[in-house]
Amino acid sequence: MTPAAAGSTVGTKRMWANGPLRLWSPIRASGCQMPLANSGFGGAYVCGACLVPVAGVYRVFDRLQGQQSWFCAMCKNRAK
């Protein structure tokens, strides 16, 4: 987990190997209200390019990294 802010329990976590990033907290916190099967609580998805929480992400082929990544709509259009 990467801390989102000093003193905060909310960070980001990859949902599965090569899966999308999501706001995540080990305890129910503001922005992380949905219980997840793999423990903790999830919030909004996070773009793998700009690292901004967004409503949804798209799986695209990232030519710079040479692999599939999860991007927001704006970053997805830039990657084309």
C-alpha positions as CSV (number, residue, x, y, z in Angstrom):
1,M,0.0,0.0,0.0
2,T,1.3,3.5,-0.9
3,P,0.1,6.2,1.6
4,A,-2.0,8.8,-0.1
5,A,-1.2,11.5,2.5
6,A,0.8,11.7,5.7
7,G,-1.2,10.2,8.6
8,S,-3.8,8.7,6.3
9,T,-4.8,5.1,6.1
10,V,-6.0,5.4,2.5
11,G,-3.6,4.4,-0.2
12,T,-3.6,2.5,-3.5
13,K,-3.5,-1.2,-4.1
14,R,-3.4,-3.3,-7.2
15,M,-6.5,-5.6,-7.2
16,W,-4.7,-8.6,-8.8
17,A,-1.5,-9.3,-10.7
18,N,-1.5,-6.7,-13.5
19,G,-5.0,-5.6,-12.4
20,P,-6.3,-2.0,-11.9
21,L,-5.2,0.2,-9.0
22,R,-7.9,1.2,-6.5
23,L,-8.1,3.4,-3.5
24,W,-7.7,1.0,-0.5
25,S,-7.8,1.1,3.3
26,P,-7.5,-1.6,5.9
27,I,-10.3,0.1,7.8
28,R,-13.5,1.7,6.5
29,A,-12.5,5.3,5.7
30,S,-13.8,8.2,3.7
31,G,-13.7,7.3,0.1
32,C,-13.2,3.6,0.8
33,Q,-16.6,2.2,1.8
34,M,-16.9,-1.0,-0.2
35,P,-15.8,-4.2,1.6
36,L,-13.4,-6.2,-0.6
37,A,-13.1,-10.0,-0.7
38,N,-9.3,-9.8,-0.2
39,S,-9.7,-7.8,3.0
40,G,-9.9,-4.1,3.5
41,F,-12.2,-1.5,1.9
42,G,-12.0,-0.3,-1.7
43,G,-12.8,3.1,-3.2
44,A,-12.5,4.7,-6.7
45,Y,-10.2,3.2,-9.4
46,V,-6.9,5.0,-9.9
47,C,-5.4,5.6,-13.4
48,G,-2.1,3.7,-13.8
49,A,-0.6,6.6,-15.8
50,C,-1.6,9.9,-14.0
51,L,-2.4,8.2,-10.7
52,V,-5.6,10.2,-10.2
53,P,-8.8,8.5,-8.7
54,V,-11.4,8.2,-11.5
55,A,-14.8,6.7,-12.0
56,G,-13.5,4.0,-14.3
57,V,-10.4,2.7,-16.1
58,Y,-9.7,1.0,-19.4
59,R,-7.2,-1.8,-20.1
60,V,-4.9,-0.6,-22.9
61,F,-1.6,-1.6,-24.3
62,D,1.0,0.8,-22.9
63,R,3.7,1.0,-25.6
64,L,6.2,2.7,-23.2
65,Q,6.0,-0.2,-20.7
66,G,5.4,-2.8,-23.4
67,Q,2.4,-4.3,-21.4
68,Q,-1.2,-4.0,-20.6
69,S,-2.1,-1.1,-18.2
70,W,-5.2,0.5,-16.7
71,F,-5.7,4.1,-17.8
72,C,-8.4,6.7,-17.4
73,A,-10.2,8.0,-20.5
74,M,-7.9,11.0,-21.0
75,C,-4.7,8.9,-20.7
76,K,-6.2,6.1,-22.9
77,N,-6.7,8.7,-25.7
78,R,-3.1,10.0,-25.3
79,A,-1.7,6.4,-25.5
80,K,-3.2,5.8,-28.9
